[in-house]
Amino acid sequence: MPDIDENRRTPEELAMLGDIEPDMREVIVEGRTDVALMQWFFSRAVPESDVQLFAVQDRVLIPDDTVKSRGQNTGARGLVITTATIVHENSPESDRIIFVADRDCYSIGLDSCPEIGNLLYTDYTSMESYYFSPKVLGKMLSVALRAPKEIVAEKLVSEITPVLIDLFLIRATLRSLPEPKKLAGKVIDRLKFSSDGHALDIVDALLRSCPGSSKEDLMAIFSALEVSPESDVRHYIRGHDISAVVIKYVASMHARLFREDRRHLSQPDAMSICLVTCLELVDLENFGLFRALKTYASRKPAPPE
């Protein structure tokens, strides 16, 4: 028996609610941290709105086989896109529910972003991408880590960006294999920075993740992946890598910042939460996703006939 609670519905039931309760507003996102961020955003940007927010796992009942049959991978992103598709098919005129999904590897063609009227996407690869900026990272350094002013966010960003892009492309290479692989855990565990640069070895990372594979074959796939020089780097950075690589940089270059009461911030989950809380309204409100969400939340209910 599936774990059913009072909030979870099938996509078909969610579509039906559009006819029963057309004036209600609901946003379904990938994760619970996304819910918290959007609740905060709505409370600041549209405080008079009444929008319900749910992580897809807390709102939707849908079998993995249905997700796969729709050409999506199982997981939060696939659940969001599949549910949005089915809701739209069953109630194409309804705009009661809005779904939000990450773009993930759309920039290099590994993930599709179907254009559906009830589905929005992050402006970059993921929700975490919004905090990858000198302003947000600078606030984390000065407030959370109490870093001296000589440690500047602009330098941190410039030195970790090539590593983040390489990790994104390594993961994309592994996904492109006939039998997709995941990045070996030791790749990031072994990552170090120094005054001479960083210690990420692309060939070693690929071979650790695909033991027995041909270096030439793996590098051929890696080299074929293109990063547009005109594009914002946040289209080529995996969100979950940001906090892990920030930690590796600080631990390598300024290890004293993780001492005493700041020690817990050397854990990626804690660092990610810290970076989310460093965001301010001005850091979000001009992006396409958040402008669309503000417009959606600001709509007034239709007058009764």
Rosetta silent file (secondary structure, phi, psi, omega in degrees, C-alpha in Angstrom):
SEQUENCE: MPDIDENRRTPEELAMLGDIEPDMREVIVEGRTDVALMQWFFSRAVPESDVQLFAVQDRVLIPDDTVKSRGQNTGARGLVITTATIVHENSPESDRIIFVADRDCYSIGLDSCPEIGNLLYTDYTSMESYYFSPKVLGKMLSVALRAPKEIVAEKLVSEITPVLIDLFLIRATLRSLPEPKKLAGKVIDRLKFSSDGHALDIVDALLRSCPGSSKEDLMAIFSALEVSPESDVRHYIRGHDISAVVIKYVASMHARLFREDRRHLSQPDAMSICLVTCLELVDLENFGLFRALKTYASRKPAPPE
SCORE:     score description
SCORE:     0.000 S_00000001
   1 L     0.000  133.315  176.679    0.000    0.000    0.000 S_00000001
   2 L   -68.512  155.945  177.775    1.331    3.492   -0.848 S_00000001
   3 L   -79.225  100.308 -174.215    1.899    5.974    1.943 S_00000001
   4 L  -106.810  131.960  170.532   -1.214    8.145    1.528 S_00000001
   5 L  -126.377 -179.935 -169.984   -1.991   11.254    3.544 S_00000001
   6 L   -69.146  -15.969 -178.623   -4.702   13.867    3.224 S_00000001
   7 L   -92.471  -18.416 -171.470   -2.680   16.154    0.929 S_00000001
   8 L   -85.634  135.127 -177.365   -1.590   13.646   -1.717 S_00000001
   9 E  -138.495  156.151  171.205   -3.567   13.320   -4.946 S_00000001
  10 L   -74.322  159.602  176.074   -3.195   11.701   -8.342 S_00000001
  11 H   -56.088  -37.714  179.390   -2.591   14.065  -11.272 S_00000001
  12 H   -64.134  -39.427  177.289   -6.127   13.394  -12.465 S_00000001
  13 H   -67.307  -37.848  176.783   -7.523   14.395   -9.075 S_00000001
  14 H   -63.054  -39.185  177.385   -5.428   17.567   -9.091 S_00000001
  15 H   -64.144  -39.219  179.828   -6.867   18.429  -12.503 S_00000001
  16 H   -64.387  -33.967  178.944  -10.376   17.889  -11.196 S_00000001
  17 H   -63.395  -23.659  176.426   -9.714   20.316   -8.342 S_00000001
  18 H   -63.938  -29.735  177.479   -9.225   22.991  -10.985 S_00000001
  19 H   -84.456  -33.376 -176.415  -12.927   22.712  -11.787 S_00000001
  20 H   -79.738  -40.148 -175.914  -14.069   22.397   -8.181 S_00000001
  21 L  -129.351   64.970 -172.602  -11.896   25.149   -6.653 S_00000001
  22 L   -65.188  -20.724 -176.699  -10.825   27.391   -9.574 S_00000001
  23 L   -90.140   -8.086  177.960   -9.919   30.386   -7.393 S_00000001
  24 L   -74.353  148.721  179.021   -7.413   28.545   -5.209 S_00000001
  25 E  -116.666  134.864 -176.659   -3.726   29.038   -5.945 S_00000001
  26 E  -146.435  136.752  176.398   -1.192   26.234   -5.601 S_00000001
  27 E  -122.896  128.872  178.800    2.474   25.825   -6.536 S_00000001
  28 E  -115.778  124.809 -174.591    4.137   22.407   -6.671 S_00000001
  29 E  -123.331 -179.166 -175.035    7.953   22.309   -6.707 S_00000001
  30 L   -74.987  -46.344 -171.931   10.678   19.679   -6.531 S_00000001
  31 L  -133.721  169.875 -177.212   11.834   19.840   -2.917 S_00000001
  32 H   -71.169  -30.624  174.649   11.004   21.081    0.556 S_00000001
  33 H   -66.146  -36.326  175.077   13.805   23.658    0.537 S_00000001
  34 H   -61.245  -40.500  177.523   12.245   25.067   -2.645 S_00000001
  35 H   -59.495  -48.397 -177.864    8.943   25.313   -0.771 S_00000001
  36 H   -61.568  -42.722  179.527   10.561   27.245    2.074 S_00000001
  37 H   -62.494  -42.728 -177.765   12.305   29.648   -0.312 S_00000001
  38 H   -73.210  -34.280  174.244    9.098   30.368   -2.220 S_00000001
  39 H   -59.748  -43.787  177.187    7.040   30.804    0.927 S_00000001
  40 H   -62.957  -44.273 -179.745    9.541   33.443    2.015 S_00000001
  41 H   -59.831  -48.558 -179.306    9.473   35.048   -1.460 S_00000001
  42 H   -63.268  -36.605 -178.842    5.674   35.287   -1.543 S_00000001
  43 H   -65.728  -25.622  179.324    5.585   36.693    1.996 S_00000001
  44 H   -95.771  -40.712 -173.791    7.847   39.549    0.880 S_00000001
  45 H   -85.847  -35.787 -178.594    6.818   40.096   -2.741 S_00000001
  46 L  -138.473   67.725 -172.039    3.059   39.438   -2.541 S_00000001
  47 L   -62.387  -22.446 -179.028    2.192   39.431    1.187 S_00000001
  48 L   -84.964   -4.160 -176.262   -1.548   39.594    0.532 S_00000001
  49 L   -76.376  159.714  177.837   -1.523   36.436   -1.605 S_00000001
  50 L  -129.133   80.014 -177.063   -2.866   33.094   -0.456 S_00000001
  51 E  -110.655  128.861  174.250   -0.765   30.499   -2.272 S_00000001
  52 E   -88.744  137.056 -179.669   -0.369   26.928   -1.060 S_00000001
  53 E  -121.594  139.060  179.911    3.058   25.415   -1.688 S_00000001
  54 E  -140.375  142.527  162.814    4.000   21.739   -1.799 S_00000001
  55 E   -74.746  143.753 -173.349    7.017   19.623   -2.569 S_00000001
  56 H   -57.907  -34.781 -179.276    5.936   17.122   -5.217 S_00000001
  57 H   -66.595  -22.781 -178.631    6.605   14.178   -2.883 S_00000001
  58 H   -95.079   -2.668 -174.193    4.144   15.645   -0.368 S_00000001
  59 H  -125.860  -26.142 -168.124    1.371   16.346   -2.860 S_00000001
  60 E  -115.802  137.504  171.783    1.384   13.859   -5.742 S_00000001
  61 L  -110.314  111.523 -178.981    0.576   10.163   -6.007 S_00000001
  62 L  -154.698  132.056 -179.138    1.996    8.752   -9.235 S_00000001
  63 L   -71.271  149.990  176.553    3.698    5.427  -10.043 S_00000001
  64 H   -58.438  -35.029 -179.134    7.279    5.385  -11.325 S_00000001
  65 H   -61.740  -34.841  178.040    6.084    3.438  -14.381 S_00000001
  66 H   -67.718  -40.627  178.271    3.896    6.368  -15.392 S_00000001
  67 H   -61.827  -46.286 -179.571    6.837    8.750  -15.092 S_00000001
  68 H   -64.347  -38.707 -179.008    9.017    6.467  -17.229 S_00000001
  69 H   -66.245  -20.324  177.490    6.278    6.005  -19.832 S_00000001
  70 L   -92.446    9.251  176.477    6.217    9.767  -20.278 S_00000001
  71 L    79.632   17.590 -179.191    9.916    9.806  -21.105 S_00000001
  72 L  -110.643  153.084  173.652   11.024   11.250  -17.762 S_00000001
  73 L   -78.140  146.117  174.573   13.503    9.967  -15.202 S_00000001
  74 L   -67.102  151.500 -172.983   12.144    8.959  -11.836 S_00000001
  75 L   126.784  174.103 -171.449   12.905   11.539   -9.177 S_00000001
  76 H   -60.355  -44.841 -178.289   11.519   14.923   -8.216 S_00000001
  77 H   -62.502  -46.532  178.340   12.042   16.624  -11.578 S_00000001
  78 H   -61.719  -37.962  176.957   10.423   13.793  -13.515 S_00000001
  79 H   -62.631  -44.250 -178.606    7.512   13.736  -11.073 S_00000001
  80 H   -62.864  -49.547 -175.632    6.917   17.474  -11.473 S_00000001
  81 H   -66.957  -41.971  179.409    7.028   17.448  -15.281 S_00000001
  82 H   -63.828  -44.445 -179.957    4.921   14.303  -15.618 S_00000001
  83 H   -63.559  -43.996  178.716    2.292   15.580  -13.192 S_00000001
  84 H   -59.620  -40.642 -179.312    2.129   18.970  -14.929 S_00000001
  85 H   -63.423  -47.143 -177.588    1.679   17.222  -18.277 S_00000001
  86 H   -67.879  -40.900  177.720   -1.177   14.998  -17.082 S_00000001
  87 H   -60.867  -43.137 -179.780   -2.919   17.860  -15.247 S_00000001
  88 H   -65.411  -39.476  178.704   -2.723   19.994  -18.399 S_00000001
  89 H   -63.175  -37.072 -177.134   -4.080   17.164  -20.571 S_00000001
  90 H   -84.668  -23.989 -178.642   -7.048   16.700  -18.263 S_00000001
  91 L  -146.516   71.163 -171.304   -7.751   20.382  -17.643 S_00000001
  92 L   -66.069  -21.878 -178.568   -6.003   22.454  -20.352 S_00000001
  93 L   -91.387  -11.053 -175.460   -7.811   25.720  -19.522 S_00000001
  94 L   -78.740  138.110  174.019   -7.162   25.617  -15.795 S_00000001
  95 L  -123.685   28.182 -177.867   -4.454   27.806  -14.298 S_00000001
  96 L   -68.911  -41.097 -176.195   -5.138   26.908  -10.669 S_00000001
  97 E  -111.005  135.278  171.881   -1.881   24.972  -10.182 S_00000001
  98 E  -115.271  136.097  177.609    1.594   26.030  -11.287 S_00000001
  99 E  -108.928  146.595  179.285    4.472   23.550  -11.350 S_00000001
 100 E  -129.997  126.012  179.516    8.156   24.502  -11.102 S_00000001
 101 E  -126.630  154.266  173.639   11.013   22.272  -12.296 S_00000001
 102 L   -73.750  150.157  174.620   14.777   22.656  -12.557 S_00000001
 103 L   -76.679  -27.620 -179.642   16.309   22.997  -16.038 S_00000001
 104 L    53.276 -120.979 -174.328   19.144   20.633  -15.060 S_00000001
 105 L   -96.466   27.231  179.244   21.167   19.729  -18.192 S_00000001
 106 H   -58.143  -34.528 -175.080   18.881   21.459  -20.694 S_00000001
 107 H   -62.944  -23.103  179.198   21.742   23.765  -21.758 S_00000001
 108 H  -118.075   16.602  171.203   23.619   20.842  -23.336 S_00000001
 109 L    81.748   10.641 -179.232   20.592   18.909  -24.576 S_00000001
 110 L   -90.378  -15.997  177.254   20.469   16.137  -21.985 S_00000001
 111 L  -129.986  134.990  176.571   17.197   17.244  -20.389 S_00000001
 112 L   -87.956  153.353  175.260   14.072   18.412  -22.161 S_00000001
 113 L  -127.210   80.998 -177.101   11.951   21.295  -20.899 S_00000001
 114 L   -56.434  137.483  178.408    8.478   20.748  -22.383 S_00000001
 115 L   -86.262  101.380 -179.944    6.563   23.975  -22.957 S_00000001
 116 L  -124.970  141.509 -173.408    3.333   23.481  -21.016 S_00000001
 117 L   -60.313  -25.774 -177.159    1.097   26.315  -19.885 S_00000001
 118 L  -102.950   12.849 -173.497    1.144   25.298  -16.223 S_00000001
 119 E  -123.385  124.732  175.963    4.882   24.549  -15.981 S_00000001
 120 E  -112.344  159.067  179.802    7.679   27.009  -15.159 S_00000001
 121 E  -127.241  154.333  172.801   11.419   26.394  -15.032 S_00000001
 122 L   -61.407  152.200 -179.378   14.324   27.807  -13.067 S_00000001
 123 L   -68.353  -28.660  178.967   16.252   30.447  -14.992 S_00000001
 124 L  -122.137 -154.799 -173.197   19.429   28.387  -14.691 S_00000001
 125 L   -64.993  -33.991 -172.425   20.140   24.729  -13.937 S_00000001
 126 L  -159.470  173.807  179.015   18.500   24.641  -10.516 S_00000001
 127 H   -65.166  -31.481  179.747   17.098   26.614   -7.604 S_00000001
 128 H   -65.587  -22.942 -177.504   20.542   26.627   -5.955 S_00000001
 129 H   -61.173  -25.081 -177.885   21.932   28.598   -8.903 S_00000001
 130 H   -66.755  -22.910  179.099   20.263   31.765   -7.608 S_00000001
 131 H   -96.722    6.186  176.109   22.688   31.944   -4.703 S_00000001
 132 L   -88.231   81.466  179.359   25.793   31.528   -6.859 S_00000001
 133 L  -152.173  152.876  178.651   26.790   35.184   -6.938 S_00000001
 134 H   -58.298  -34.536 -178.526   29.496   37.302   -5.276 S_00000001
 135 H   -63.789  -50.077 -177.597   26.854   39.197   -3.320 S_00000001
 136 H   -68.889  -45.285  179.330   25.299   36.128   -1.696 S_00000001
 137 H   -65.685  -32.996  176.874   28.591   34.311   -1.169 S_00000001
 138 H   -65.323  -37.677  177.207   30.079   37.503    0.255 S_00000001
 139 H   -65.908  -40.752  177.382   27.320   37.697    2.841 S_00000001
 140 H   -60.943  -45.176 -178.951   27.956   34.074    3.794 S_00000001
 141 H   -61.770  -46.484 -173.410   31.683   34.744    4.182 S_00000001
 142 H   -78.898  -35.196 -175.528   31.305   37.872    6.290 S_00000001
 143 H   -94.037  -53.534 -174.982   28.296   36.901    8.437 S_00000001
 144 H   -75.886  -42.450 -177.701   28.276   33.101    8.725 S_00000001
 145 L   -98.653   -6.742  179.694   32.036   32.444    8.597 S_00000001
 146 L    52.747   43.107 -178.409   33.153   35.831    9.968 S_00000001
 147 L   -71.925  144.155  174.812   35.868   35.981    7.318 S_00000001
 148 L   -64.431  157.368 -173.630   38.245   38.967    7.353 S_00000001
 149 L   -64.176  -17.712  178.755   37.643   41.533    4.624 S_00000001
 150 L   -68.941  -21.083  178.280   40.743   40.373    2.758 S_00000001
 151 L   -91.092  105.940 -171.746   38.853   37.183    1.793 S_00000001
 152 L  -107.655  145.400 -176.477   36.619   38.405   -1.012 S_00000001
 153 H   -66.976  -33.658 -178.991   33.733   36.612   -2.696 S_00000001
 154 H   -59.199  -39.662  178.596   34.752   37.682   -6.198 S_00000001
 155 H   -69.147  -42.216  177.085   37.988   35.697   -5.903 S_00000001
 156 H   -56.592  -48.924 -178.324   36.168   32.669   -4.496 S_00000001
 157 H   -60.802  -46.127 -176.654   33.694   32.738   -7.397 S_00000001
 158 H   -65.445  -31.196 -176.229   36.389   33.133  -10.062 S_00000001
 159 H   -86.626  -25.564  178.916   38.479   30.264   -8.667 S_00000001
 160 H   -94.666  -17.189 -177.803   35.713   27.717   -8.146 S_00000001
 161 H   -57.968  -47.549  178.552   33.746   28.428  -11.347 S_00000001
 162 H   -59.502  -35.519  178.726   36.029   26.364  -13.656 S_00000001
 163 H   -67.051  -44.056  179.704   35.809   23.436  -11.235 S_00000001
 164 H   -62.482  -40.144  178.790   32.013   23.635  -11.077 S_00000001
 165 H   -66.976  -43.808  178.444   31.760   23.712  -14.864 S_00000001
 166 H   -61.183  -41.441  177.755   34.131   20.749  -15.231 S_00000001
 167 H   -62.888  -40.091  176.955   32.112   18.758  -12.681 S_00000001
 168 H   -60.036  -45.314 -178.379   28.925   19.564  -14.598 S_00000001
 169 H   -72.426  -33.708  174.421   30.490   18.336  -17.853 S_00000001
 170 H   -62.455  -46.867  178.792   31.962   15.242  -16.196 S_00000001
 171 H   -61.889  -39.647  178.693   28.521   14.326  -14.870 S_00000001
 172 H   -63.696  -39.645  176.141   27.024   14.998  -18.319 S_00000001
 173 H   -59.242  -46.019 -179.020   29.619   12.689  -19.880 S_00000001
 174 H   -64.980  -35.412  177.340   28.694    9.938  -17.432 S_00000001
 175 H   -69.629  -26.252 -175.391   24.999   10.407  -18.182 S_00000001
 176 L   -81.204   -7.757 -178.290   25.675   10.163  -21.928 S_00000001
 177 L   -69.850  154.292  176.282   27.096    6.637  -21.725 S_00000001
 178 L   -53.395  -37.150  171.474   25.043    3.665  -23.026 S_00000001
 179 L  -117.519   94.853 -173.136   24.865    2.608  -19.378 S_00000001
 180 L   -55.771  143.751  179.561   24.840    5.929  -17.469 S_00000001
 181 L  -120.248  162.014  174.243   27.093    6.208  -14.429 S_00000001
 182 L  -103.584  155.109  178.858   27.194    8.472  -11.394 S_00000001
 183 L   -63.327  131.572  178.117   30.171   10.536  -10.328 S_00000001
 184 L   -62.602  136.506 -175.818   32.417    8.580   -7.946 S_00000001
 185 H   -58.462  -32.472 -175.537   32.162    9.948   -4.420 S_00000001
 186 H   -71.226  -14.100 -177.773   35.918   10.278   -4.018 S_00000001
 187 H   -62.342  -50.474  178.768   36.160   12.837   -6.829 S_00000001
 188 H   -77.745  -33.879  178.566   34.844   15.698   -4.712 S_00000001
 189 H   -56.914  -35.992 -176.202   36.187   14.184   -1.482 S_00000001
 190 L   -89.393   -2.445 -175.095   39.737   14.468   -2.912 S_00000001
 191 L   -68.697  132.909  176.736   39.281   17.962   -4.334 S_00000001
 192 L  -139.079  154.184  175.360   41.741   20.573   -3.066 S_00000001
 193 E  -118.872  154.133  175.230   42.636   24.149   -3.954 S_00000001
 194 E  -148.760  178.474  178.264   45.964   25.932   -3.645 S_00000001
 195 L   -65.107  -16.459  178.874   47.589   29.164   -4.737 S_00000001
 196 L   -93.143   -4.373 -179.628   48.518   27.332   -7.953 S_00000001
 197 E   134.280 -139.805 -177.585   44.958   26.316   -8.802 S_00000001
 198 E  -131.258  167.985 -174.090   42.917   23.196   -8.090 S_00000001
 199 L  -110.084   23.165  177.477   43.461   19.447   -8.078 S_00000001
 200 L   -78.996  117.980  179.359   40.461   18.274  -10.125 S_00000001
 201 L  -105.154  110.948 -174.677   41.755   15.812  -12.725 S_00000001
 202 H   -61.382  -46.778 -179.143   39.078   15.283  -15.397 S_00000001
 203 H   -61.500  -45.800  179.264   40.522   12.021  -16.724 S_00000001
 204 H   -60.830  -41.422  179.975   40.931   10.598  -13.227 S_00000001
 205 H   -62.798  -42.080  179.843   37.351   11.598  -12.324 S_00000001
 206 H   -67.273  -44.196 -177.932   35.956    9.858  -15.400 S_00000001
 207 H   -70.076  -35.407  175.672   37.988    6.690  -14.917 S_00000001
 208 H   -62.883  -35.198 -177.944   37.152    6.493  -11.202 S_00000001
 209 H   -82.395  -21.538 -178.923   33.479    6.705  -12.135 S_00000001
 210 L  -132.250   66.181 -178.257   33.769    4.208  -15.010 S_00000001
 211 L   -57.250  134.831  179.975   36.411    1.628  -14.072 S_00000001
 212 L    90.454   -8.106 -179.763   37.524   -0.384  -17.073 S_00000001
 213 L   -82.268  162.460  179.558   36.351    2.176  -19.619 S_00000001
 214 L   -80.183  126.966  177.002   38.542    3.671  -22.317 S_00000001
 215 H   -58.900  -41.168 -177.999   40.086    7.034  -21.460 S_00000001
 216 H   -63.941  -41.738 -179.791   39.964    8.017  -25.137 S_00000001
 217 H   -65.577  -43.284 -179.242   36.250    7.191  -25.459 S_00000001
 218 H   -65.210  -43.246 -178.836   35.344    9.090  -22.290 S_00000001
 219 H   -69.874  -27.687  176.498   37.374   12.150  -23.249 S_00000001
 220 H   -65.171  -41.632  177.395   35.843   12.154  -26.721 S_00000001
 221 H   -66.938  -45.632 -179.535   32.385   12.512  -25.165 S_00000001
 222 H   -59.033  -45.358 -175.524   33.618   15.109  -22.683 S_00000001
 223 H   -68.768  -23.610 -178.989   35.333   17.186  -25.365 S_00000001
 224 H   -79.063  -14.942  179.790   32.210   17.204  -27.547 S_00000001
 225 L   -78.025  128.140 -174.128   30.160   18.965  -24.857 S_00000001
 226 L  -108.225  137.108  172.989   30.088   22.676  -25.566 S_00000001
 227 L  -110.634  117.181 -178.454   29.825   25.573  -23.133 S_00000001
 228 L   -66.994  124.972 -179.191   28.670   28.728  -24.841 S_00000001
 229 L   -66.956  -20.872  179.939   31.102   31.565  -24.007 S_00000001
 230 L   -86.125  -12.461 -173.280   28.254   34.084  -24.200 S_00000001
 231 L   -86.641  149.997  174.691   26.051   32.178  -21.772 S_00000001
 232 L   -62.153  134.482 -176.745   25.839   32.736  -18.020 S_00000001
 233 H   -60.649  -20.892 -178.947   27.959   30.089  -16.267 S_00000001
 234 H   -68.766   -7.691  170.817   24.966   29.203  -14.092 S_00000001
 235 H   -79.924   -9.189 -174.189   23.602   27.285  -17.085 S_00000001
 236 H  -129.938   33.081  178.894   26.572   24.913  -16.682 S_00000001
 237 L  -133.203  127.911  176.327   26.770   24.380  -12.926 S_00000001
 238 L   -77.489  126.380 -173.781   25.034   21.637  -10.971 S_00000001
 239 H   -56.498  -42.220 -176.734   23.322   23.250   -8.007 S_00000001
 240 H   -69.973  -16.550  178.028   24.205   20.577   -5.456 S_00000001
 241 H   -78.106  -21.639 -171.636   27.897   20.913   -6.302 S_00000001
 242 H   -59.466  -54.969 -176.302   28.037   24.582   -5.283 S_00000001
 243 H   -64.040  -38.077 -179.666   28.036   24.155   -1.508 S_00000001
 244 H   -64.159  -40.653 -177.823   30.392   21.142   -1.669 S_00000001
 245 H   -76.897  -35.428  173.225   32.963   23.011   -3.771 S_00000001
 246 H   -56.997  -44.508  179.724   32.668   26.191   -1.696 S_00000001
 247 H   -62.443  -44.014  179.943   33.504   24.070    1.357 S_00000001
 248 H   -63.010  -37.906  178.498   36.503   22.465   -0.369 S_00000001
 249 H   -65.790  -49.959 -178.837   37.810   25.897   -1.355 S_00000001
 250 H   -63.393  -42.484 -179.969   37.432   27.386    2.122 S_00000001
 251 H   -63.289  -34.005 -179.671   38.869   24.259    3.791 S_00000001
 252 H   -77.712  -40.949 -169.933   41.894   24.359    1.459 S_00000001
 253 H  -100.451  -27.238 -174.763   42.579   28.092    1.494 S_00000001
 254 L  -145.247   56.303 -172.215   41.143   29.352    4.802 S_00000001
 255 H   -57.016  -27.506 -178.173   40.661   26.301    7.039 S_00000001
 256 H   -62.625  -20.363 -178.539   40.485   28.417   10.211 S_00000001
 257 H   -70.879  -15.027  178.832   37.044   29.659    9.127 S_00000001
 258 H  -100.490   20.947  179.743   35.573   26.225    9.891 S_00000001
 259 L   -91.228  162.811  172.623   36.708   26.165   13.515 S_00000001
 260 H    56.094 -128.003 -173.078   34.644   26.315   16.711 S_00000001
 261 H   -72.521   -3.582  179.236   30.989   27.288   16.232 S_00000001
 262 H   -99.397    1.743 -174.990   31.412   27.414   12.428 S_00000001
 263 H   -59.634  -37.037 -175.880   32.444   23.770   12.132 S_00000001
 264 H   -65.016  -21.552 -179.888   28.956   22.612   11.130 S_00000001
 265 H   -75.268   -2.570  173.653   29.109   24.774    7.994 S_00000001
 266 H   -82.308    3.211  174.743   31.713   22.392    6.589 S_00000001
 267 L   -98.754  130.311 -174.949   28.794   20.035    5.821 S_00000001
 268 H   -54.821  -41.257 -179.115   27.242   20.597    2.346 S_00000001
 269 H   -63.784  -42.347  179.576   23.614   20.501    3.528 S_00000001
 270 H   -66.507  -40.830  178.496   24.297   23.078    6.242 S_00000001
 271 H   -64.657  -40.087 -179.986   26.235   25.295    3.823 S_00000001
 272 H   -63.461  -44.056  177.744   23.441   25.084    1.246 S_00000001
 273 H   -62.419  -41.029  178.353   20.826   26.145    3.802 S_00000001
 274 H   -59.510  -44.764 -178.430   23.107   28.966    4.908 S_00000001
 275 H   -66.897  -37.716  176.469   23.458   30.219    1.328 S_00000001
 276 H   -60.282  -43.235 -177.407   19.697   30.091    0.733 S_00000001
 277 H   -72.619  -12.283  175.487   19.109   32.229    3.813 S_00000001
 278 L   -82.232   -9.797  177.302   21.639   34.780    2.519 S_00000001
 279 L   -69.526  145.359  174.379   19.337   35.549   -0.428 S_00000001
 280 L  -120.377  164.586 -176.487   17.371   38.789   -0.332 S_00000001
 281 H   -54.963  -42.052 -178.334   14.249   39.770   -2.250 S_00000001
 282 H   -63.853  -22.163  179.297   16.238   41.912   -4.685 S_00000001
 283 H   -75.491  -14.030 -174.478   18.353   38.861   -5.560 S_00000001
 284 L  -118.689  -35.119 -162.975   15.292   37.042   -6.942 S_00000001
 285 L   -66.286  -17.052 -179.671   12.543   39.413   -8.015 S_00000001
 286 L   -95.505   -0.706  176.534   14.021   40.345  -11.420 S_00000001
 287 L   -81.595  150.479 -176.458   14.437   36.779  -12.650 S_00000001
 288 H   -56.844  -44.295 -179.453   11.892   35.382  -15.079 S_00000001
 289 H   -58.992  -47.812 -174.484   10.732   32.555  -12.822 S_00000001
 290 H   -76.228  -27.310  171.877   10.030   34.804   -9.858 S_00000001
 291 H   -64.897  -42.955  179.456    8.379   37.507  -11.980 S_00000001
 292 H   -64.928  -40.276  179.038    6.019   34.840  -13.331 S_00000001
 293 H   -66.949  -37.798  178.040    5.306   33.518   -9.830 S_00000001
 294 H   -64.842  -42.369  177.349    4.607   37.030   -8.551 S_00000001
 295 H   -61.335  -44.009  179.351    2.170   37.646  -11.417 S_00000001
 296 H   -61.003  -46.811 -176.939    0.455   34.328  -10.704 S_00000001
 297 H   -71.208  -22.114 -175.963    0.129   35.036   -6.967 S_00000001
 298 H   -85.963  -10.706 -177.130   -1.113   38.586   -7.578 S_00000001
 299 L   -63.302  139.472  177.546   -4.096   37.583   -9.692 S_00000001
 300 L   -90.260  144.564  176.838   -7.458   38.411   -8.190 S_00000001
 301 L   -59.884  146.212  177.789  -10.209   35.783   -8.113 S_00000001
 302 L   -65.430  140.288  178.620  -12.809   36.152  -10.831 S_00000001
 303 L   -64.705  146.016  179.118  -15.997   37.864   -9.594 S_00000001
 304 L   -61.980  143.653  179.095  -18.956   35.557   -9.024 S_00000001
 305 L   -77.151    0.000    0.000  -21.403   35.358  -11.920 S_00000001
